[in-house]
Amino acid sequence: MAEIVTEDPSPPLLQAPTSKEKKYDRQLRLWAANGQAALENAHIVLFNGGSGTVGVETLKNLILPGIGKYTIWDAFTVTEPDLGVNFFLEESSLDRPRAEECCKYLQELNPDVQGNWSDQPLEMFIDQHFTRSAFTHVIVVAPMYLDMLASISSRADGWKIPLFYIHCFGFYSQLSLQLPPKFPIVDTHPDPETTTDLRLMWPFKELREYAASKTKDLDSMNDHDHGHVPYVLLLLHYLSIWKSQHNGKPPQTYKEKTEFRELVRSGTRRDNPEGGEENFDEAVGAVLKSLNTSVPGPALTEVVWAPYKVEIGGNQVYYGTKFWTIARAIMTFHRAHAALPLPGSVPDMKAQSKDYIELQNVYKAKARKDAAEVLRNVRELEKEIDQVAHPTPPIDEKEVDAFCKHAAYVRIVSGRKLKIAAFGMRPDWQKSVQWAIKALLDPDSLILIHIGFLAYDSFMNLRPEEGGRYPSLPPGIYSDEVETDALKLLEHMEFQVRSLLRNNGESYDDNPKYSELRPAMEKVAREITRPGGAELHNIASLTGGIVAQEVIKAVTEQYVPVDNVCIFDGVQSKTQVMKV
C-alpha cells in the first residue's frame, strides 16, 4: 500500500526582525535597506573651524542613523566658551584637543559607528590623509583659510565627492553645497498619487485582454459584481468605447478628457441601496491623473546625447558608470516601445480580493518582462563600455529593477563649485547674475546674508597689513572694535555687490535704484559681526539638522538635495534656498 504524504497546512514561520532592523526601523521606512547600506559604507570628514558647534551637531545627526565612519579635524583645544555652546564637551575636557573630546562623547551615541580625530596642522592633514579613497563626503565649517578651502574644494570636485560648507554665526547660518557636475538621483520619492503609471492610454496586450475578459458582461452583472469591478478595468472598458467613436484615438485634450469622464460617470448604477457605486467614483476621479503617456523626463533625455567619455573640468569622465549605463539601456527600451519600463505598482481600489490580486499580477508580470529587457540592454552596453574603459563588475539586477521602477522621475542635479571670494577678487556668479540682481531689490530675499558670508570669508583672510587679523580672529572678537569691524565687513559686502552689478553693466554708487541697499547691508554686517565669531547653540543645532539631512540625501542618493545654497535667518525665523 502506497504511503500517503500530506502537506503541512501550517503557514511558514515569519522571521523576526534583526536587532539592526529594530534599531533603525523608522529610517528604514524612509530610505530602505539600500539607503542604510550606503550610509554604513560612507566615511565623512569634518574640517571643524571656529567654535565648531554646528559641525559637531551635524555629526550627531549622522551618527545616530548609523553613518559608517567619521573623522574630525580640529586644531583647537577646549576653552571655557566651548563648554557653553557644545553639548559634547565636559569640564574635564578643558585644555584638551577639541577633536578628541568631541569624538569621545559622540561615540556614546552609537557604538556601531567608527570615529577618528586629528589635530594635525591643516596643511599636513590634507597632504597626508585627504586622499581620493579616504573619504566619501566632506564637511567644512567656516572660518577656513581660503587657500585651504580652495584646495579642499578642488580635490573634492576632481574626485566627484560632495562637499558641504557651513557658516553659522549668531542668528544667521548658511549651507553651501558643492556636488559633482552631474549628480544623479534615481529614487526621488515623488508623491505616489502623482506617479501611478497604469498604461491606460495605450494598454499592453495582456492588460487589454484581461480587461476585455472581465468587463465583457458589464451591463448584465448583478449589483454586487458591478460595484466591485476595479476602476482600472472600468476605465479601459470605456476607453475602448471612446476609441471606437474617435478613430481609435484616446482622449488627449482637457476638453476630451472631461467628456470622457462624463461617459464613465454615465455607467454608474444609482438604483441600488447605496445610491451610487464607489468603484465608478474612483474611476471618475482618476480620469485626469491617470490618462497620460509614459514619457522620459529631462534627466533620461540628456542621456541620449551623452557620449561614453566626456571632459569635465579637465578630467576624463566615463559615462560607463552604473547610472549612465542603466539610463542608456532604458532609453534604448523607450525607442523600441515608445514607453518607459512599467513600474508595476497598482494603487488601492474598490475590488474583490481575487480580482485585485489578478490585476496586480498582470502589472507585475509586465514589469518583470520590461526589466528583463532593460537588463539585456545593460549587458550589451557593458560589453561596449569594457572596450573603451577598464572592465567593471556587472551591474546588479536589483539596481536595474529599482531604476526601472523610478525611471520617469530620475533627476540629475548639475553641481556647481563653491563660490570663494577673497578681497579684491570678483566671485563667479555663473548663470545666476540676473536672478541675483533682482534678488538685491527683493526685501524678502536673504541674498544679502549670502553676500555677508562671502564678505566674512574675505575679511577672515585679510593680512594685518591689509587691515585684517589673519589668520584666525573673526570680526567683532574685541568688544571695542565691533563697530569698526562691521564697517570693514560692509566694505567687503559693497565690493561683492559692485562686482555683481558690473556683470550687468550697472553701477552701485550714486544709483538711486539701489539707494536702500546700503542700510540693508549694514544691518546684515552688524548682525554677522556682533557675535564675534560665536555660535548660538539653538541655531547651531537647527543648522546641524538641516546639513545632516542634505548629507544623507547625498549619501543615499535619494530625495532631491538643496541646489545649491540654503540660508537660515534666525531673526525672522526664515529659510531660503537659492542657486548661485
Sequence and secondary structure as in RCSB ss.txt:
>XXXX:A:sequence
MAEIVTEDPSPPLLQAPTSKEKKYDRQLRLWAANGQAALENAHIVLFNGGSGTVGVETLKNLILPGIGKYTIWDA
FTVTEPDLGVNFFLEESSLDRPRAEECCKYLQELNPDVQGNWSDQPLEMFIDQHFTRSAFTHVIVVAPMYLDMLA
SISSRADGWKIPLFYIHCFGFYSQLSLQLPPKFPIVDTHPDPETTTDLRLMWPFKELREYAASKTKDLDSMNDHD
HGHVPYVLLLLHYLSIWKSQHNGKPPQTYKEKTEFRELVRSGTRRDNPEGGEENFDEAVGAVLKSLNTSVPGPAL
TEVVWAPYKVEIGGNQVYYGTKFWTIARAIMTFHRAHAALPLPGSVPDMKAQSKDYIELQNVYKAKARKDAAEVL
RNVRELEKEIDQVAHPTPPIDEKEVDAFCKHAAYVRIVSGRKLKIAAFGMRPDWQKSVQWAIKALLDPDSLILIH
IGFLAYDSFMNLRPEEGGRYPSLPPGIYSDEVETDALKLLEHMEFQVRSLLRNNGESYDDNPKYSELRPAMEKVA
REITRPGGAELHNIASLTGGIVAQEVIKAVTEQYVPVDNVCIFDGVQSKTQVMKV
>XXXX:A:secstr
         S        HHHHHTHHHHHHHHHHHHHHHHT EEEEE  TT HHHHHHHHHHHTTT SEEEEE  
 B  HHHHHH TT  GGGTTSBHHHHHHHHHGGG TTSEEEEE S HHHHHHHH  TTT SEEEEESS  HHHHH
HHHHHHHHHT  EEEEEEEBTEEEEEEE  SSEEESB    HHHH     SS  HHHHHHHHHHHTTGGGS HHH
HTTS HHHHHHHHHHHHHHHTTT    SHHHHHHHHHHHHTT   SSTTSS HHHHHHHHHHHHHS      HHH
HHHHH  SEEEETTEEEETTSHHHHHHHHHHHHHHHHSS          S  HHHHHHHHHHHHHHHHHHHHHHH
HHHHHHHHHHHHHS       HHHHHHHHHHGGG EEE         TT     GGGHHHHHHHHT TT  HHHH
HHHHHHHHHHT  GGGT  TTT  TT SGGGHHHHHHHHHHHHHHHHHHHHHTTT   TT GGGTTHHHHHHHHH
HHHHTTTT B HHHHHHHHHHHHHHHHHHHHTBS    SEEEEETTTTEEEEE  
